[in-house]
């Protein structure tokens, strides 16, 4: 774990309340893997006391990217940062995706801003693997495809792509990976992850789930991000240090 004074290099408004932040943080950038996250300290008179967790969206040489939605005072203050401003960042935190192994096709599944860790994962997956991305969102106004490949989209209101949820979208396109060995990488709200967990276990598909949870410390001290375990050796796992990425067989959602 590294604490680094990062410099804001760019911040772009991707959609109405969705921002892509690029910061120079060479020490963290050199040590992270897809699926990990950072805790960012928010400064300002009205800033919250606790750091805010952000998935590492991508890495480019000495720089990190974070994709986030403004939903409170902390994220609002970060969205208003100017180029050259400093951000105190702690990371990389947690366990990331295991993208090695024996499979032909990586099926990447994002729900809403659950797409955040997937640009980094997309290029990190070995070149001999095919990549197919399924995105589900409430409406076209919240769909972000930055850094992704071979994208299929569903929206709850039907304003873009298939009208329905992302599991409906996967089932409609199962022929794309028929006869291939696939591995699912998913991030999004818990109902979506639970549905994918049931789907993957029923089909016997290797599946990794990046869980979303409120985290206070980010490194296991506060014990506030527990998720029920399916393994015999422990009753609970912590999202911040055992996750956020778990094998679908490991946890109860």
PABA-246208 format. One record per residue (C-alpha): x, y, z negated. Coordinates in steps of 0.2 Angstrom, whole numbers, plus 5000, padded with zeros to 4 digits. Each point is the difference from the previous one (the first is absolute). Example, Ala and Ser with C-alpha at 12.3 -4.5 7.8 and 13.67 -1.06 7.14 Angstrom:
<sites>
5062 4978 4961;
5006 5017 5003;
</sites>
This chain:
<sites>
5000 5000 5000;
5007 5017 5005;
4994 5017 4996;
5004 5012 5014;
4997 5019 5004;
4993 4998 5017;
4999 5014 5013;
4984 5003 5010;
5004 4999 5018;
4983 5000 5008;
4982 4999 4995;
4986 4997 5013;
4981 5000 4998;
4995 4984 5009;
4982 5001 4997;
4989 5013 4990;
5006 4994 4982;
5014 4988 5006;
5018 5005 5000;
5017 4992 5006;
5014 5006 4989;
5018 4998 5005;
5014 5002 4987;
5019 4998 5000;
5004 4988 4986;
5015 4990 5006;
5003 4989 4984;
4982 4994 5000;
4999 4998 5019;
5016 4989 4999;
4992 4988 4987;
4982 4997 5004;
4990 4987 5009;
4982 5000 5008;
4986 4999 4987;
5010 5009 4986;
4994 5017 4993;
5007 5016 4992;
4994 5010 4986;
5000 5019 5004;
5001 5013 4986;
4988 5015 5004;
5005 5017 4995;
4989 5015 4997;
4990 5009 4986;
4985 4988 5003;
5010 4985 5004;
4995 4983 4992;
5012 4993 4987;
5003 4983 5008;
5009 4997 5016;
4989 4994 5015;
5004 4984 5009;
5002 5000 5019;
5003 4985 5012;
5016 5002 5010;
4992 5003 5017;
5016 4999 5010;
5019 5003 4999;
5011 5009 5013;
5018 5000 4995;
5001 5011 4985;
4982 5005 5000;
4984 4993 4993;
4982 5002 5006;
4984 5000 4989;
4983 5000 5007;
4987 5006 4987;
4982 5007 4998;
4997 5015 4990;
4988 4995 4986;
5005 5009 4985;
5011 5014 4993;
5016 4990 5001;
4998 4996 5018;
4994 5017 5004;
5016 5008 4993;
5011 4988 5010;
4990 5003 5016;
5004 5019 4998;
5019 4997 4999;
5011 5010 5012;
5015 4994 5010;
5015 5002 4989;
4991 4997 4984;
5006 4987 4987;
4990 4985 4994;
5006 4989 4986;
4998 4982 5006;
5002 4984 4990;
5002 4984 5011;
5000 4988 5008;
4988 4991 4988;
4991 4983 5000;
5002 4985 5011;
4997 5002 5019;
4994 4988 5014;
5009 4984 5004;
5000 5002 5019;
5012 4986 5004;
4995 4981 5002;
4992 4989 5013;
4986 5008 5009;
4997 5006 5017;
4988 5015 4998;
5000 5014 4986;
4982 5005 4997;
5000 5017 4992;
4984 5005 4992;
4997 5017 4993;
4984 5007 4991;
4999 5019 5000;
5017 5008 4994;
5005 4982 4996;
5009 5002 5017;
5014 5010 4991;
5013 4987 4998;
4998 4993 5017;
5011 5011 5012;
5015 4994 4989;
4995 4982 5001;
4996 5000 5018;
5017 5004 5006;
5008 4989 4986;
4991 4984 5006;
5013 4990 5010;
4999 5003 5019;
4996 4982 5004;
4983 5002 4991;
4984 5007 5008;
4991 5015 4991;
4981 5003 5000;
4993 5013 4989;
4982 5001 4994;
4994 5016 4992;
4983 5003 4991;
4994 5017 4995;
4984 5009 4995;
5000 5011 5016;
5011 5006 5014;
5005 5015 4990;
5010 4989 4988;
5009 4989 5012;
5019 5002 5001;
5010 4990 5013;
5017 5008 4998;
5015 4988 5001;
4989 4985 5004;
4999 4987 5015;
4986 4991 5009;
4987 5008 4990;
4981 4994 4998;
4988 5011 4991;
4984 4999 4991;
4990 5013 4991;
4985 4999 4988;
4990 5013 5010;
5005 4993 5018;
5008 5017 5004;
5016 4991 5007;
5002 4982 5005;
4990 4986 4993;
4985 5005 4988;
5004 4989 4984;
5013 4996 4988;
5018 4995 5004;
4997 4981 4997;
4986 5001 5013;
5013 5007 5011;
5012 4986 4997;
4987 4987 5002;
4995 5008 5017;
5018 4999 5006;
5006 4983 4993;
5003 4994 5018;
5015 5012 5000;
5010 4988 4989;
4991 4984 5004;
5013 4986 4999;
5013 5011 4992;
5007 5000 4982;
4995 5016 4992;
5005 5010 4985;
4988 5013 4993;
5006 5016 4992;
4987 5010 4992;
4997 5016 4990;
4984 5009 4996;
4986 5001 4987;
4997 4985 4989;
4984 4994 5008;
5009 4999 5017;
5015 4991 4992;
4988 4987 4992;
4991 4997 5016;
5017 4997 5009;
5006 4989 4985;
4985 4989 5002;
5002 4999 5019;
5018 4996 4999;
4998 4986 4987;
4986 4993 5010;
5010 5000 5016;
5016 4994 4992;
5009 5016 5006;
5015 5008 4991;
4994 5017 4993;
5008 5014 4991;
4990 5013 4991;
5006 5017 4995;
4988 5006 4986;
4995 5017 4995;
4999 5005 4982;
5002 5015 4989;
5017 5000 4993;
5007 5011 4986;
5018 4996 4998;
5004 4989 5016;
5013 4989 4992;
4991 4989 4987;
5001 5009 4984;
4982 5006 4998;
4992 4983 5005;
4985 5010 5008;
5000 4991 5017;
4996 4982 4996;
4992 4988 5012;
4994 4983 4995;
5012 4986 5005;
4996 4983 5008;
5016 4992 4995;
5002 4990 4984;
5015 5009 4993;
4992 5016 4996;
4982 5007 4998;
5004 5017 5008;
5012 5008 5012;
5004 5019 5002;
4997 5008 5016;
5015 5012 4998;
5014 4987 4997;
4992 4983 5005;
4992 5008 5015;
4993 5011 5008;
5002 4985 5013;
4993 4983 4994;
4998 4984 5009;
4981 4997 5002;
5001 4984 4990;
5008 5010 4985;
4986 5011 4994;
4982 5002 4996;
4991 5015 5008;
</sites>
